[in-house]
């Protein structure tokens, strides 16, 4: 019977890949998901959209598996309630073969915000986290703090158009 013989000298090489790993995160608030420009003031009886785009690029990016965790927070300045949407945190499966940015749009439905009598100002923030395939926290976490966002009362009047 032959005995297995272990090699006495072994080497392993790991390619230098992490030096070009970069992540980016961009957020904007819009009156419509396909609107050309962001806004910071919105009638409370209109829909609002928070568009989030993020990307992980570099040689090592193809080895990241698991899930992204994306959350939206709107914190009032003053006595108004914090805005908590039913889906303010979502998980999105990572795709290591993806060659384009990830995109997600949070929808703020009409009437979700009580603007009070004279309008309410909110601080807007988005967090991005990662979880590995085992469900444990990953290695990428970040956030964006946006501009303040004002919701004002809607009413029976027509929008004023200035020429």
N, C-alpha and C positions, 0 to 999 in steps of 0.2 A: 504494500500500500504506500503510495507516494504521499509525502507530507507537503502541505502548502507552504511555500516560502514567501514571506512578505518582502517586498522591495525595501532595502535599507535606506535609500535616499530618494526622496520625492520632492518635486517642486510644483508649484502652481503659479500661474500668472493671471493676474486680473487686469484687464485693459483699463487704462486711465480714461474713464468715461464721464465722471461727474463734473469735471471742470466747466462743461458747457451747459449744464442743467439750469434752466431758467423757468420761472413761473410768472404769469401775469394775470391780473384781475382788473376788469373794468366794469363799472356800474353806471347806469343812468336812469332817470325817471322820465316817462313819456305819457302823453295823453292817449296815444294809440300805439300798439306794438310795432307798427311800421312807420311811425312819425319820424320826420327828418331831424328834428331837433328836440333836445331835452327841455323840460319845464321845471319850475320850482313852486308854482302856484296853481292850484286846481280846485274847481268847484267840487264840493263833497257829493253831489249827485251825479258825478261823472265817473267813468272807470279810469283807473290809473294803472300804469305798468312800470315795474322795475325790471329793466333788462340787465342781465348779468352775462358777462362773457369772460371765460378764463381759459388758460392754455398752459400746458407743460411741454417744453421743448428741450431737445438735447438727446444725445445718444442713450443716456440712462432712462429717459422717459418711457421707452418701449418696455421697460421691465417693471413698471408700476401697475399693479393690479389691485383690485379692491373696489372701494366706493368713495365718491366725493360726498361730502355733506355740506349743503348750501342752505343758509338761513338768512331771513330778512327780518330786521327789527325796525320799528318806528316808535320812538320814545317821545312823548309829548313834553313840550316846554310849558310848564304851568299845570293847572289842575285837571286837564283832560286825561282820559284813560289812555294807557299804552295800547297800541294797535297790535292785536294778536290775530293773525289770519289762521284759518284751519290748516293750511299747508305752508306755514311760514318756514319750516325746515323740511328739506327733501333730500333723499339719497339718490345719487346717479351712479350707475356702474361705470367704472373706468374702462377705457378701451385703449390698450397700449399700442394698437396699430392705427389709431386715429391720427389723421394728418391735418385736422382743422380744429379751431377752437371749440370748446364746449359752449353752449348757450342755453340759458333758461330765462323765462319771463314769469315773474310773479305778477298776478293780477290782483288789484285792489278793487273790489266791486263797489258800485255806487252805494252810498249810504253806510259803508263800513266804518267811516270816520264821522264822529259827531264834532262838527267844527265850532260848536258854541255860537254865541251871538255875533261875534266879530271875527271869527276865524281862529284856527289853532295851528301852532307851529310845531313841527315834528323834526327830530333829528333822525336821519336815516342811516342805517348801517347794514352791511352784508358781511357774513362770515363764511369762509370756505375752509373746510377741514377734510382730512382723508382718513380712511379706515382700511386696514389690510384685509386680506382674504379670510382671516380668522375673526374679523370683527373688532380687532383691537385698534386703538388710535394709531394712525400712520405717521408719516414724517413731514407732511405738508399742512400748514395752518396759516391762515391769513385773514385779513379783513379790509373792507373799504368803508370809510366814513364819508357820506355824501354831504351835499349842501343841505341846509334846512329846507323843509318842504312845508308850505302853507296850504291848508284846506280851508276854504271859505264857504259860507252857506250858499246853496243853490236856491233859486227862486223862480217865480213865474215869469220873470222878465226875459227878454231876448238878450243874447250876447250883443254887446256893442261892437260894431265894426267901424274902425277909424280909417278913412281914406287919406 
